[in-house]
Amino acid sequence: MADTKNIPEPFATAYKEGRSFLLEHEALKVFENVGIVFPPNMLANNVDEAVTFAKEIGFPVVIKAMSPKILHKSDYHAVVIGIDSEVALENQFNDMKSRLKKHDLVGILVEKQVKKGTEILIGMNIDPTFGPVVAFGIGGILVEVISDVSFRLCPTTKQRALRLISDIKTQKMLNGFRGLPPVDREPLAEMIVKVSQIAVDLDKYIKEIDLNPVIANEDGIFGVDARIILKKLD
């Protein structure tokens, strides 16, 4: 086992457990520490906790399975959206817990569902020549279809982030597309800067960052799904 004495949480826990990624509720802490906004969320250990929290934040909610054996949740039907009542939440929570009990669940994340908006990708990966680069493009299910992503070296500045946003070819999707409000580029650029700074500050540990989607709507800009892949320790 690697020496994790001087490694910050939650990375130390992940390395101790032999994981190659942070669980989503762990990744959220990393992003929220630098001011990246996510919907209200809580890791629930049982259905009563889930219902109590959902009543506090209001329906609809989303639930996600947190498991060290599940990286790509869609492969395991480990995300349920549009839960709009206590009864529905109880049923979906218990069903998820039962279906995935062999996957060592550490809990189920309950999250306020964000209103519809423009879906965006913000990420980071390691270029073999230049090192950490931050990525921006249209996200959600369209990311693989459109494949319109631009990159900048990390760390970046707000002005460079604004140029990065302007680099993508699908600009009209940011300017108010199919009835959606135009995306406010200033806070979006600030989010890009924060992701790029995380990549630099935690360079020893982070191999890849994936915020997809980030949803921009009339209420603001919110991270909705978060993933951090870890480097192997030297």
DALINSUL-V813499 format. One record per backbone hydrogen bond with DSSP energy under -0.5 kcal/mol. NH is the residue of the N-H (numbers start at 1). CO is the residue of the C=O. If there is no record, write none. Layout:
nh: {NH;NH}
co: {CO;CO}
This chain:
nh: {4;7;11;12;14;15;16;17;18;19;22;26;27;28;29;30;31;32;33;34;35;36;39;42;44;44;50;51;52;53;54;55;56;57;58;60;61;62;63;64;65;66;67;68;69;70;71;73;75;76;77;78;80;83;84;89;90;91;92;93;94;95;96;97;98;99;100;101;103;104;106;107;108;109;110;111;111;112;113;118;120;121;122;123;124;125;127;127;131;133;134;135;136;137;138;139;142;143;146;147;147;149;150;152;154;161;162;163;164;165;166;167;167;168;168;171;173;174;175;180;183;185;188;189;190;191;192;193;194;195;196;197;198;199;200;201;202;203;205;206;207;207;208;209;210;211;212;212;213;214;215;216;216;217;217;220;222;223;224;225;227;229;230;231}
co: {2;4;8;8;10;11;12;13;15;14;228;23;23;24;25;26;27;28;29;31;32;31;223;110;42;108;46;47;48;49;50;51;52;53;54;83;83;111;80;109;78;107;65;104;103;67;69;71;72;73;74;73;63;61;82;85;86;87;88;89;90;91;92;93;94;95;96;98;100;101;66;66;44;64;42;62;109;40;60;216;214;137;211;135;209;133;125;131;127;125;152;123;150;121;148;119;139;140;142;142;143;147;136;134;132;157;158;159;160;161;162;163;164;164;165;169;170;171;171;177;174;183;184;185;186;187;188;189;190;191;192;193;194;195;196;197;198;200;202;202;205;229;229;124;227;122;210;225;120;120;222;118;214;215;220;217;215;37;213;213;210;208;20;205}
